[in-house]
Amino acid sequence: MNLSEDAILQKANGVALSVKVAIDPNSEHLARQQAHQFYEEFRKNGSPVELCAVGFALSVGTEGSVILAGLKLIEHVAKYHWNTLADRDTVKDRLLLLMHNGLSSGAAGWPIYLQEALSKVIVEIAKREWPQLWPNLFPKLFEIAHASDLALLVLRRMAEDVVTLQLVDCSERKKELSLSLNAIAPDVITTLFKVLVSSVQAFNASHSDALRRRGKVCLGCLLPYIEWLNPNLFAQDNRISILFALLPEKEFQIEAADCIIQLLERKPVKKEDKYDVPKICLDQECSLVLIRSIDESSNDLDYLRKAGNIVTLLAPNVCEGKVNVENFFNCTLKLASKPQAVAVRLLNAICNKFVSAPPTPEEKEELAKLKAEFSQMLRNVGKRLPKLYKEVNTWLHSSLNSPNAVQVYQWETLVLVIDSVASSISHEDKEMVEIGLRDLEQCYSKFKEETSLELKSIILSTVSALFVFLGLAKDSQTFGDVHMTFMNSILGSVFECFNYENVVYARDIRRHAAALMIKLSTKHPDLLVLSFDFIHSAATTIAPKLSTMEYTTVMESLNDSSKQSQFVASLLVAAEWNEISNTCQSLQTFVNILQEAVFQDKRIIFLKNLTMLHSVIRRVKRTIKPNSILQQSRTGENLNAAAAHNEIENQHPAYDPVCPLLPVILKLAKTIHSLLDDPQLAFLMELSDQEKSHIMGIHFNGGAHTVAGESIPSSVLGVDNEKSHPEKLKIFITSLVDLTYGILGGTPALFAPKFYYIPQVTEAYLSFVGWNNSKMDDFRLRGVIRAVFSPFLLNCPAAQYEIVVKPFLQSFGPFVLDRLVARWTAIENSEISGGDGEEEKEVLENTSLRLLTKDYIDLIHKLLELKASSNVSATTNSEVDTEMGSEMEAATSTITSQLPSSFDPGDCGILLLSDPTCFNAILYLCIHALCWDDSSVCLKAARCILLSWRKLSEQTEVIRATFSTVLRALCIWYENEADMDSLFKVLDTIFKTCYENDPTISQMLLDWGANTQDIQRLVALCHGPKNDKKRKDMYRRMVLNNPAIEKNKSPKAQWLRGLPQLNFNKSKDAKQKSPDIDLSECFSVIHST
């Protein structure tokens, strides 16, 4: 179609006017809507020739929005109508002309988004034409590149679209473009470096903004090619030296550093290729340039971080035969801008930035990242160059000689450097170990002499960094009585720090002392166990002044089981636990402590002891078997000794003192749940504001305090004195619930497998923890399942599945099935009735129901997949998250994100599915859950059905009911890809297995809305090999073509009446409570199991 210039100009003016109206903030809404509609109709209905002509007419305008609209029209033609365009060569020539003479003439003034838009149009055409139908594209780009930033942007976008992002639809075309681009890549790199050198030289002469921008754009264009091409291509023609030469240039150093970092992160394409990049980076010329650039940029934090990355990436390659070690050493030691600070020679202004001035609030986050990277770099360098510690040693001595002249932030940097470098020293380097021990003695002497608590607190951190040398002395077998005495002296001074109270800096030094004990007990357990008796005596003496975490953390690393057990027993005061036990005998005795006159004293007893027990369960670990015993057991030597030690290893040190307290905790759980029976006290079990906020997705930390990583209720600390008595009671009960659930959920994992051999332990958990479950709201029941029942079941050893897991689900499964089906049915019916909207209470109830359903289905899914071998990792997890946080969500997301190829249940799943009660409770719940309004629940339910298929296939009516429910679920989730995939697997499994023997299956598809031809083709695809994907596409087409998708979503839809329905008899057990268990009898044989 030939268009006159007047017609083109008229249409272009119309489009330009519509764009101006659409973006004008003063335009009325109707006018803006009409303008947008005009532009969209023109783009949709205009011919390709017309769109291109108008697009070029708009591109010579003066307003950016109008030019962008014109380029978008040309891009639309290139993407969707290019093959129908008659004169394509004219369009390509006009685009190159526009790039050379149009936008590029004002490159410095035109917005970057216009240049990006034009480059995008050219690349879209290139992906369809080059190289066969546009052979002169790259020669023309090379020619224009010296005068136009746009040519550089096209070169960059071409590499990104074809190689990096792979935005080419046809795989054959993608391969063809990749090969062609790879062939011409050397010419592209040559051109880019020529443009880079000429632009930088011209910029240094004229300081033109256009030339500065061209140099930056050129460096940015190199990045996708560095990421893709063989790195040795850049080792030619002094290209790396050119990049290093730009590091001192303020205008280009960040971009040049990015290119160098990207180059150092690459590896040779082939292992046999010669890899010269690190060697070139550390030759004499590049090393000196890097040193000079950091010297000149001592206050540029961004560049210092880039320089730190460069040195960090070079550090692993420092070894003889690859790079010049001396140059690397000089590159780290000659980076000094402050002679009085010897250690700044470690890394010039990076370390200088840490010690020259305190960080501003804006710099703190960036400095934290920089310190972490700096620390890792020092570790890498220290492993290659052990003598590096001597430089730190000099700085340490100068600081200790005049400690008052060193600022706090400078001490922090010193500790960081000492900790990083000392951790890389080997015990075989006896010279460095001796130097470090002397430094530790000198530092400790300075700590003892110092009278200022502020300085004592700071120097204590230095002592903790140097403590590693005592461990190195032990590893080198030079640790003697002198070292033992010295270590006990240090530990004694640490405990003395807890005597400081009500003085300035007392909090800081106590905090440092506690942190030091945690660090030492974590990093040097073998060392501290030698001083166990001393530590136990000191901790016992200072106990009244210690917080819970300060007291119990010491136990984390000591691996003497008998002494650990004694230590734990000393923490648990028998008299107070007897009082707690007597209080929990009945609801009435418990209610007596809630009276305002005695509540303050009683709550302290409860919370203090429960917090202590909870801390013990979280912190005390199972004893580790020594390497010597492991070696004996492997070689078969002294097997009797190894077996005897294995018995000790399996005996958790906290088992004997903790297990006798479990009956008290179980009675407490039942007593708390009994509050629901008293109308006047039931408010204590209602949701708190914090729990409501959590359900709604709003998180705040208003009811607890954290001490050394342990959450301590506010009521323990006495910070809620201004609250009313009912508010205090509610906080108290909430804290009891969290601690009780945490203890009952943590002990099975901690004491497995021995715990599961306690007689009637399943009945005890069901009877006491499960008391009044039917009266709980969904959020409380979810807490019981999540914090107690899930860890109890999932950590069960395979040998006890029959005794523990199956009886538990036989009793609890029907109850949950009955409850969830009733609750979801009520929600579906209320939604169908069309209410005016939900109040906050309804939103909370519905959200709690979704969370409860999700967690319970997830538990069922894990039980079905549970195998005997999977219990090993489960039993070692001694920490149970009692908060309803996101950690468990992250742990389960990997299970539900994709379906494995095998759908065979695990050992536990086979046992549960073979029991009729468990089978019905699991399967009926999962079938119902397919249509509940929660996509993640549907996904897990479908997975559970697939795991149950072998057992399910034995019951025809259940198969039909499952099939009909899946058909309805497809209409609900047809827009959710993950759920559709899982539902298709269930649907396909049933259809290809049952369509021949059960004609009802095909009839269901017809009644659902599928046509006969699709069903016949589906049958044909069931016979051919490797037709799974074709059948899946056929199911998808049947869903999308279903004429009654909206109608089929309703549970009362007309089509559903003729299909087999899922009917089941509600188990009477669902309405019955588990029988009461005599806890004294249950745990009476605890020490003989």
Secondary structure, DSSP 8 states (H G I E B T S, - for coil): ----HHHHHHHHHHHHHHHHHHH-TTS-HHHHHHHHHHHHHHHHHS-HHHHHHHHHHHTTSS-HHHHHHHHHHHHHHHHHSGGG-S-HHHHHHHHHHIIIIIGGGGTTTS-HHHHHHHHHHHHHHHHHHTTTT-TTHHHHHHHHTTT-HHHHHHHHHHHIIIIIS---S-HHHHHHHHHHHHHHHHHHHHHHHHHHHHHHHHHHHH--HHHHHHHHHHHHHHHHHHHHS-GGGGGSTTHHHHHHHTTT-TTTHHHHHHHHHHHHH---SSTTS---HHHHHTSHHHHHHHHHHHHHTTT-HHHHHHHHHHHHHHGGG-STTTS-HHHHHHHHHS--S-TT-GGGGGSHHHHHHHHHS---TTTHHHHHHHHHHHHHHHHHHHHH-TTHHHHHHHHHHHHHHSGGGS-HHHHHHHHHHHHHHHTT--TT-HHHHHHHHHHHHHHHHHHHH---HHHHHHHHHHHHHHTHHHHHHHHTT---HHHHHHHHHHHHHHHHGGG--SSTTHHHHHHHHHHHHHHHHHH-HHHHGGGHHHHHHHHHHHGGGS-HHHHHGGGGT---HHHHHHHHHHHS-HHHHHHHHHHTTSHHHHHHTTSHHHHHHHHHHHHHHHHHHHHHHHH-------HHHHHHHHHTTTHHHHHHHHHHHHS-TTHHHHGGGHHHHHHHHHHHHHGGG-TTTGGGGS--HHHHHHHTT-----SEEEETTEEEEHHHHT--TTS-HHHHHHHHHHHHHHHHHHHHHHHHHHHTTGGGGSTTHHHHIIIIITTTGGGS-HHHHHHHIIIIIHHHHHT--GGGIIIIIHHHHHHHHHHHHHHHHHHHHHHHHHHHHT-S---HHHHHHHHHHHHHHHHHHHHHHHHHH--GGGHHHHHT------S--SHHHHHHHHHHSS--S-----HHHHHHHTSHHHHHHHHHHHHHHTTSS-HHHHHHHHHHHHHTHHHHTT-HHHHHHHHHHHHHHHHHSTT-HHHHHHHHHHHHHHHHHHTTT-HHHHHHHHHHT--HHHHHHHHHHTTSTT-HHHHHHHHHHHHHT-TTHHHHTSTT-GGGGGS--------GGGGS------HHHHTTTTTT-
